[in-house]
Structures are given as structure tokens and as C-alpha cells.
Amino acid sequence: MLSSWLGPRLDKARAEGLWRQSRQVTRLGQGRVEVAGFNALDLAGNDYLALAAAGQGFGGGATASPLVSGQSEAHQQLCDELADWLGFESVRLFSSGFAANCGVLKLFGEVPVFHDRLNHASLLDGSLQSGTRFRRYRHQDLAQLQGLLKTPSLIVSDGVFSMDGDTADIPALKALGQTLYIDDAHGIGVLGENGRGLMEQQGAKPDILMATFGKALGAGGAFVAGPQILGEAIDNLCREYIYSTALPLATVNLVQSNLKKVQSEPWRREKLGELIRHFQAGCRQRDIAVLASDTAIQPVLCQDSAAALALSQRLLEAGFFCPAIRPPTVPQARLRITLNAGLSTSQLDALLDCLEGSHGPC
């Protein structure tokens, strides 16, 4: 379906001489680059004070869009590593997950699009900006979704829902026979035996995958993975990619380093899993109103916004920073507690004691 949706627009770009394609550029220092075998003075980027070039030892800046100043070897290597690791034909890097979701979903303005009602704002904004008349189905209600599907469509869902901590059912969504877009910002690096995210944990791969580097991968930016035609469409039709400066080399280097740790240090995921189970069990034992979640996101529900703010302040005074999340971001006020592998069970027990001792709000 992606070929029928995107192919005619790409054919038009070729026919009109508007085809875009990034080139690999090696930065040689002293303001010079190697492009297609030629040693040349770099007059393509926006490094106006020559600070990015001077900072190459620290990673340096990217200076411009990859379609203008070229794709560095490090950028291309990261794309290739992600594509190989996750099993997709192409990967494109973005400045943020918000830019990635908005930019890619705007490519589907003529396509019927269906969103889970609890999808992240960036997913909804992408469809809003595309001009498409998208529909939202009840959270995780695949029976309702199936009833809405009439023609070839794009289904869009968070992988891990960022405020509830529950997960989409990728196999069931795939079984609907439509094109599936999954935002796995909160699953990549964390879920699955090898950290490949929700699709590895559930044994089913979406057609399009977006994930970020700013969460489990400890850096910044994002990527979109999919078939080759999607990568070409991003190069030629996606404004958030075409007109954005590429990720700084320092960020790319950090992502590559942390990606190796994701692959070689499974103990981090194992420990996080133990902490999640410990926290859930502790909440049950203490009658703390936590939503059932087997992810790092642990939402503790509160009666109202005032109660959430008061509880957040009491926890802060006790040494725990847990911001209150209130409507309209969520339908019911809560503390969004996020666990990480650097915590200890004794620290969680102290947090649980504070939550148990806060009578009334939860």
C-alpha cells in the first residue's frame, strides 16, 4: 500500500527534476570535504563561525540538512546499523520524535488514518497537519477499529503508551491487514530479549517504526524505519527532514556508543524488569492505586489535580521527584513514576513507604 500511496508523488518528483538524495560526505578538516571521490572546499553548510569544524574532535555539528551538506559517514553508519539490527530496508534520522511523527504522518494526507485514542500528541498533530480526516478508535479497542476499516488504511499507535504504561498489541493490529505505524519511543532499548523494543517482545514487526534516542538510548533525536520507498519519500516529501539540520556528530557518536551497550549489557533490562515487578508487588501489598504496567512507566492515580500536586510536593520533600500529570494531558490526575536500572530495591521500598503514608490522595 505504501507504494500506491507514495509512488506517484515520487515519480512526479523524478519527472520534474526535483528528485532529492543525500550523498555521503567525509569531513577532512580545515574546511574541506570528500564527496564522490573529490576533495573540495566545503561551501554547503551553515557553519558560519567555523565552530562545528573546529569541534570535530568532540563530534562537532552537522551544519545543515543532510540533503544540502551531505550525510557523514557516522550518520550513514548509524542508519545502516539500525536498519540491520531492526530488520528494515531504510532508516532516516530526525532531530526529535515530534518532528519525525509530524513529518512522516503528513505524507499520508490522502490516506484513511486511524489513531488509538491515547496516542501521543505528535502523532495526532502529524495527521492534523496533513489535512486528512483521521479517526480515533477507543483505546486498545480493536473490535471497534475493525468495524471502522473500509478501504486500505494506515493504523497508527503508540507502542508503550506514555501515560498509562500499557502496550499496543502489534500482532493483533497486524492481523487487520492494514499498514501499521508504531511509535516505540518508550520501548526501544528496553523491551525484547535484545532490546529491539515491543516488536521483538511480541514477535511482530510494524510496516513503519518510529523510535527516539532521548529515552533508553540516553542521547537525543529520533529515527524512522521502514521500506525503501518510505526513505525515498522522506528525502523528497518530508519537510521536517528536508529543511532541518542533521543531528550533531556528537549525538550520533553517543547514540552509537549507547546502542552497543543496549546490545551487550542485557543486565540493564533484566534489572529494570526486576524493579518493575518489585514496585508493582509493593503497590498491591500497600493498596496503592497504581495502574497495571510491566513497563518502566508506573502511573499512580490520584483523586484530582490538587491531590496530585500535593502528593508530588510531599514526595519531593522526602527526596523523590515525581511530577504531577493532570488533565487535559491525562483524563485522571496521577504521578507518572518512571523506573530505571540505576535504582535499588531499597530506594523503591522507601518510595513505596512514602506513597503508603500519604493518606487520601491515591
PyMOL commands that set and color helices and strands:
alter all, ss='L'
color gray80, all
select helices_A, chain A and resi 2-15+51-54+56-58+66-69+73-86+97-108+121-130+142-148+170-174+198-202+228-237+239-242+249-264+267-286+305-317+345-357
alter helices_A, ss='H'
color red, helices_A
select strands_A, chain A and resi 24-29+32-35+38-41+71-72+90-94+113-116+135-137+154-158+179-183+208-212+222-226+297-301+324-325+334-338
alter strands_A, ss='S'
color yellow, strands_A
deselect
rebuild
show_as cartoon
